[in-house]
């Protein structure tokens, strides 16, 4: 009797999540049609400080740390003097400024949504104070930032385009390192993007990217992190918009990279879902995500790969 009650309770709970997901997808679809991609307003000092620390942690704890682990000791791979490309920098250029402070040759960034102009200059003033660069370097960072914000890109090269052609923008074999953080899961045509990277990244260049595999609706993300996998591709596609999560699983990313000229592709989980939630939810996901190779327990991961010579 108790087992039957648990089954009924689980069915009701998962049905509620299924319907809630539809409501959220409809809402975000309408919101995008009316207002476009949302812009985060950075206003409070507390929020500025949080974002500053987040940007720094992305560079230090995920990109540089993952690059060192991937390359191994004695590899000689360093960001110093390198030309770097970030895919999808998002709402601010904090990661770019921080990388420039570490003596890279040039920071390039490409995004389909121009979001950086919503950030007040006070944010960058606080950012540069936080990284405590020497006076000459601080002056350089401020100079580069002002050039970029006025559309005269130099060593802080920000490019926004709804359909970017990275080959024409950056040139062939011009990039040493590619970084991204929670952005590849938003790329609608990964094959096209990787095909372009194949042309702009130098042989032996390395990519490091952290990927978020969970649903992005804030309330549902906490209660039902795998919500977006409850629907078939056709139904999910009815609510699509630019930047909507592509629902690619870890093995699919690995296969796509290998098919597009990348070697030694490694996917390392950085966070996992708990077993209790998985046991209750996975049986109610769409059948296309039922195979074990989907590794539904992976919440986020870092993918590293080397461009073929």
C-alpha positions, 0 to 999 in steps of 0.5 A, spaced: 500 500 500 505 504 501 509 503 495 502 504 491 502 511 495 509 513 493 508 511 486 501 515 485 505 521 489 511 521 484 506 521 478 502 527 481 509 531 482 512 529 476 506 531 472 506 538 476 513 539 473 511 537 466 506 542 466 510 547 470 515 547 464 510 548 459 508 554 462 515 557 463 517 555 456 511 559 453 512 565 458 519 565 456 518 565 448 513 570 449 518 575 453 523 574 448 518 575 442 516 582 446 523 584 449 528 580 446 534 577 450 533 579 457 538 584 460 541 584 467 541 591 470 547 591 475 545 597 480 547 595 487 554 595 490 553 588 493 551 585 486 557 588 483 561 585 488 558 578 487 559 579 479 566 581 480 568 575 484 564 571 479 568 573 473 575 572 477 573 565 479 571 563 472 578 565 470 582 562 475 578 556 478 575 554 471 579 556 465 586 557 468 586 551 473 582 546 468 588 548 462 593 546 467 590 540 469 589 538 462 595 540 459 599 537 465 605 539 468 611 541 464 607 542 458 609 550 457 602 552 456 600 558 459 595 564 457 601 569 457 602 572 450 596 568 447 591 571 443 584 568 446 577 568 444 571 568 449 565 565 446 559 568 449 561 573 455 554 575 457 553 581 461 560 584 462 567 584 460 570 582 467 573 576 464 576 580 458 579 585 463 582 580 468 585 576 462 589 582 460 591 584 467 595 577 466 599 579 460 595 576 454 596 578 447 589 580 446 582 578 448 577 577 443 569 576 445 563 574 440 556 574 442 549 574 439 546 579 444 549 586 445 549 586 453 555 589 456 552 596 455 547 595 461 553 595 466 555 602 469 562 604 468 562 604 476 562 596 476 569 596 472 572 601 476 571 597 482 573 591 478 580 594 477 580 596 484 579 589 486 584 586 482 589 591 484 593 592 478 599 596 478 598 603 475 601 602 468 597 596 467 590 599 470 591 605 465 592 600 460 586 596 462 582 603 462 584 605 456 582 599 452 575 598 456 574 606 453 576 604 446 571 598 446 565 601 449 566 607 444 566 601 438 574 602 437 576 595 439 584 594 440 586 589 445 579 588 448 576 586 442 568 585 443 564 583 437 556 582 437 553 579 431 546 575 430 550 571 425 557 571 426 562 569 421 568 568 426 573 567 420 572 574 417 572 577 424 578 574 427 582 571 421 584 564 419 589 561 424 589 567 429 587 564 436 591 560 441 586 559 446 578 558 446 574 559 453 567 560 455 563 559 461 556 556 461 555 559 453 556 553 449 549 550 451 546 556 448 549 555 441 543 553 436 548 550 431 554 547 434 556 544 428 557 551 424 560 554 430 565 548 431 566 549 423 568 556 424 573 555 430 576 549 426 578 555 421 580 560 426 584 556 431 591 555 430 594 548 430 595 545 437 590 551 440 586 549 446 579 550 448 576 550 455 569 551 456 564 549 462 557 547 460 551 547 464 546 541 463 540 544 467 534 547 466 535 555 466 528 557 469 530 559 476 524 557 480 524 550 476 532 549 476 532 548 484 526 544 484 526 540 478 533 541 474 532 536 469 525 539 467 527 541 460 528 534 458 521 532 459 519 533 452 520 531 445 525 535 440 518 537 436 514 539 442 520 543 445 522 546 439 515 549 439 518 554 444 525 555 441 528 562 441 535 565 440 539 562 446 534 557 448 538 551 451 540 546 446 539 540 451 546 537 448 548 531 453 556 530 454 557 525 449 554 529 444 559 535 445 565 530 445 562 527 438 561 534 435 568 536 437 571 530 435 567 530 428 570 537 427 577 537 428 579 536 435 583 531 439 584 529 446 577 531 447 576 530 455 569 532 459 570 532 466 564 533 471 564 539 475 557 538 479 552 532 479 545 531 481 543 527 487 541 520 487 534 521 490 532 526 485 535 522 479 531 516 482 524 520 482 525 524 476 529 520 470 523 515 469 519 521 467 524 524 462 522 523 455 525 517 452 530 520 448 534 521 454 533 514 457 539 511 455 545 511 460 550 514 455 546 521 456 549 521 463 543 525 466 547 525 473 552 530 470 549 537 472 555 541 469 562 539 466 568 542 463 570 540 456 577 541 454 580 539 447 586 540 442 585 543 435 588 538 430 595 539 427 
